[in-house]
């Protein structure tokens, strides 16, 4: 299998919008019609349906992990497997099934990190939990975890080419949260657990 074919397959895998899949499974509204209008787990949680949010979170996370795991199992190098994970991440953010308008990519990025090195994923998950509990802002927790990702990667792996993928994902996560950053600064950002308006 060529690297190009691997990346295309990983992108299509990442494009599966689990927020919509779980919402339809549980008979909920399209998550793009309420809250932040983002097709992700945090916004699905605003519907008040925790099971649907959990399915979204797990599905988005697994597709990132599976892309890296499968590439490794097929004999690709660690760098190529990391690129496959990044392709799945891009598929989530720019999903072909939703006219290239997908979610923020936090859960999928966590899955990619778990596939690359579970220790990096654990460091980011721990950061997310600490900031989320302290601030009650999912966006602030996601931004903190994104910043920690390449730092933890460098500390654990050294100057590995995989760090470039971590930096790319981290940068895109910050960019995707530009609106959240503005709302955090203005004090208008919605907190975790808030219901859809």
C-alpha positions as CSV (number, residue, x, y, z in Angstrom):
1,X,0.0,0.0,0.0
2,X,1.4,3.4,-1.0
3,X,1.6,6.3,1.5
4,X,-0.8,8.3,-0.6
5,X,-3.4,5.6,-0.5
6,X,-2.9,5.3,3.3
7,X,-3.4,9.0,3.8
8,X,-6.6,9.1,1.7
9,X,-8.0,6.1,3.6
10,X,-7.1,7.7,6.9
11,X,-8.7,11.0,5.8
12,X,-12.0,9.2,4.9
13,X,-12.0,7.4,8.2
14,X,-11.5,10.7,10.0
15,X,-14.3,12.2,8.0
16,X,-17.0,10.0,9.7
17,X,-19.0,12.6,11.7
18,X,-19.8,10.7,14.9
19,X,-21.6,13.7,16.3
20,X,-24.3,13.3,13.6
21,X,-24.2,9.5,13.8
22,X,-24.8,9.5,17.5
23,X,-27.4,12.2,17.3
24,X,-29.4,10.3,14.8
25,X,-28.9,7.1,16.8
26,X,-30.5,8.7,19.8
27,X,-33.1,10.7,18.0
28,X,-31.6,14.1,18.7
29,X,-31.4,17.3,16.7
30,X,-28.5,17.9,14.4
31,X,-25.7,19.3,16.6
32,X,-25.0,22.0,14.0
33,X,-28.4,23.5,14.8
34,X,-27.8,24.5,18.5
35,X,-25.1,25.6,20.9
36,X,-21.8,26.3,19.3
37,X,-23.1,24.5,16.1
38,X,-19.9,22.4,16.2
39,X,-20.3,18.7,15.4
40,X,-18.3,17.5,18.4
41,X,-18.8,15.8,21.7
42,X,-18.9,18.9,23.8
43,X,-21.7,20.4,21.7
44,X,-23.7,17.1,21.7
45,X,-23.4,17.2,25.5
46,X,-25.3,20.5,25.4
47,X,-28.3,18.5,24.2
48,X,-28.4,17.0,27.7
49,X,-27.9,13.5,26.4
50,X,-24.7,12.2,28.0
51,X,-24.8,8.8,26.2
52,X,-24.9,10.5,22.8
53,X,-22.0,12.7,23.8
54,X,-20.1,9.7,25.1
55,X,-20.6,7.8,21.8
56,X,-19.4,10.9,19.9
57,X,-16.3,11.3,22.1
58,X,-15.4,7.6,21.8
59,X,-16.0,7.4,18.1
60,X,-14.0,10.5,17.3
61,X,-11.2,9.3,19.5
62,X,-11.1,5.8,18.1
63,X,-10.9,6.9,14.5
64,X,-7.7,8.9,15.2
65,X,-6.1,6.0,17.1
66,X,-7.2,3.4,14.6
67,X,-5.5,5.3,11.7
68,X,-2.2,5.3,13.5
69,X,-2.6,1.7,14.7
70,X,-3.5,0.3,11.3
71,X,-0.7,2.1,9.6
72,X,1.7,0.6,12.1
73,X,0.2,-2.9,11.6
74,X,0.6,-2.5,7.8
75,X,4.3,-1.9,8.2
76,X,4.6,1.8,7.7
77,X,7.2,3.7,9.7
78,X,6.4,5.7,12.8
79,X,6.5,8.9,10.9
80,X,4.2,7.6,8.2
81,X,1.8,6.3,10.8
82,X,1.8,9.7,12.5
83,X,1.0,11.3,9.2
84,X,-1.9,8.9,8.8
85,X,-3.2,10.1,12.2
86,X,-2.9,13.6,11.0
87,X,-4.8,12.8,7.9
88,X,-7.6,11.4,10.1
89,X,-7.5,14.5,12.2
90,X,-7.8,16.6,9.0
91,X,-10.7,14.4,7.9
92,X,-12.5,15.3,11.1
93,X,-11.9,19.0,10.9
94,X,-12.6,19.2,7.1
95,X,-14.9,16.3,6.6
96,X,-15.9,15.6,3.1
97,X,-19.3,14.4,4.3
98,X,-20.2,17.8,5.8
99,X,-18.9,20.0,3.0
100,X,-15.5,20.2,4.7
101,X,-17.0,21.9,7.8
102,X,-16.3,19.5,10.6
103,X,-15.5,19.6,14.3
104,X,-12.6,21.2,16.3
105,X,-10.7,17.9,16.4
106,X,-9.9,17.6,20.1
107,X,-11.1,14.0,20.6
108,X,-9.6,12.8,17.3
109,X,-6.3,14.5,18.1
110,X,-6.3,12.6,21.5
111,X,-6.8,9.3,19.6
112,X,-3.9,10.1,17.3
113,X,-1.7,10.9,20.3
114,X,-2.7,7.6,21.9
115,X,-1.7,5.8,18.7
116,X,1.7,7.6,18.6
117,X,2.6,7.2,22.3
118,X,0.1,6.6,25.1
119,X,2.3,8.7,27.5
120,X,1.8,11.9,25.4
121,X,-2.0,11.2,25.3
122,X,-2.0,10.7,29.0
123,X,-0.2,14.0,29.6
124,X,-2.7,15.9,27.4
125,X,-5.7,14.1,28.9
126,X,-4.5,15.0,32.4
127,X,-4.0,18.6,31.4
128,X,-7.4,18.7,29.9
129,X,-9.0,17.3,33.0
130,X,-7.2,19.6,35.4
131,X,-8.0,22.8,33.4
132,X,-11.6,21.7,32.7
133,X,-12.3,21.0,36.4
134,X,-10.7,24.2,37.5
135,X,-12.2,26.5,34.9
136,X,-15.4,24.6,33.6
137,X,-14.4,25.7,30.1
138,X,-13.9,22.9,27.6
139,X,-12.2,25.3,25.2
140,X,-9.6,26.4,27.7
141,X,-8.9,22.8,28.6
142,X,-8.5,21.9,24.9
143,X,-6.2,24.8,24.3
144,X,-4.0,23.9,27.2
145,X,-3.8,20.2,26.1
146,X,-3.0,21.3,22.6
147,X,0.0,23.4,23.8
148,X,1.2,20.5,26.1
149,X,1.1,18.0,23.2
150,X,4.3,19.0,21.3
151,X,6.1,19.8,24.5
152,X,5.3,16.4,26.0
153,X,6.2,14.8,22.7
154,X,9.6,16.5,22.6
155,X,10.4,15.5,26.3
156,X,9.4,11.9,25.7
157,X,10.6,11.3,22.1
158,X,13.3,13.9,21.6
159,X,13.9,15.5,18.2
160,X,11.8,13.0,16.4
161,X,10.1,13.7,13.0
162,X,6.8,12.9,14.7
163,X,7.1,16.1,16.6
164,X,6.3,18.0,13.4
165,X,2.9,16.2,13.3
166,X,2.2,17.2,16.9
167,X,3.1,20.8,16.2
168,X,0.8,20.8,13.1
169,X,-2.1,19.4,15.1
170,X,-1.5,21.7,18.0
171,X,-1.4,24.8,15.7
172,X,-4.6,23.7,13.9
173,X,-6.4,23.1,17.2
174,X,-5.5,26.6,18.4
175,X,-6.6,28.1,15.1
176,X,-9.9,26.2,15.3
177,X,-10.5,27.6,18.7
178,X,-10.0,31.3,17.6
179,X,-13.6,32.1,18.3
180,X,-13.5,30.4,21.7
181,X,-10.4,32.4,22.6
182,X,-12.3,35.7,21.8
183,X,-15.3,34.6,23.9
184,X,-13.0,33.5,26.8
185,X,-11.4,36.9,26.7
186,X,-14.8,38.7,26.6
187,X,-16.3,36.4,29.3
188,X,-19.1,35.1,27.0
189,X,-17.8,31.5,26.5
190,X,-20.2,28.8,27.5
191,X,-19.2,26.5,30.4
192,X,-19.2,22.7,30.5
193,X,-22.6,21.3,31.3
194,X,-24.6,24.3,30.0
195,X,-27.7,23.4,28.1
196,X,-28.3,24.4,24.5
197,X,-29.9,27.8,24.0
